[in-house]
Amino acid sequence: MITFKSDRDIAKMRKAGRIVADVLNLMRDMVKPGIDTLTLDEAAEDLVIREGGRPAFKGYRASWASAPFPGTICASINEEVVHGIPSRGRILEEGDIISIDTGASIEGFFGDAACTFAVGRISEERERLLALTHEALIKGVAAVRPGATLGDIGYTVESLVIPAGFGLVRDYAGHGIGRKMHEAPQVPNFGKPGSGLTVKPRMTFCIEPMVMTGAEEVRTQPDGWTVVTKDGSDAAHFEYSLLVTDEGAEVLTPWE
């Protein structure tokens, strides 16, 4: 069921979104060659708690995984698309890219966002991947307005990514968010103009393009969480939580 948020709900979602944005801004400052992903995770958890929130991902249970997710962030490196598990043994190297996805809750409401960061100097191909995926997010957000459809939003993302020669992750999608981290509706990164649910004010959902340099197939690692590109190509992931307004969209997780 799709929920429409009250002014009080929205105020709480802004608080949760601000915490998430603060985490991603901290991660941007910390990401560098030589740091391990568990250190990033510990710093993220400490910030969420200090700001009065609760890590949304830590302990999260999913139907496809036998164990709950153990981290405050998903830390996905290079060919890892989403849900990478933080580890003391995963040490960032010059030239890597790392997608960090995180969520937080406060006063019963959630925020969720992701950003892919360069580790030191990266290749031109990786720079292009990050720039294109970020542009897909921005254009997807710009397509949000009352009367638009989810198909319009997905088409906007798809029509940028595919002609540029990149692949688009189709097995995972954006989602509604509010009192739960994952609510209705699903928000695919592909679609046909005019199709799907019509967007209305006070809806809240996440747009999150996931793009790869190679083929579009993905698989899940034996840990039950980490999703990687099947051909080993690089992947990037950017995400905002949004509020639909009378004029368009308000970003609730403004990490830039």
Summary of the structure (lengths in Angstrom):
residues: 256
radius of gyration: 17.0
end to end distance: 31.0
largest distance: 48.0
contacts: 937
relative contact order: 0.19
helix: 27%
strand: 27%
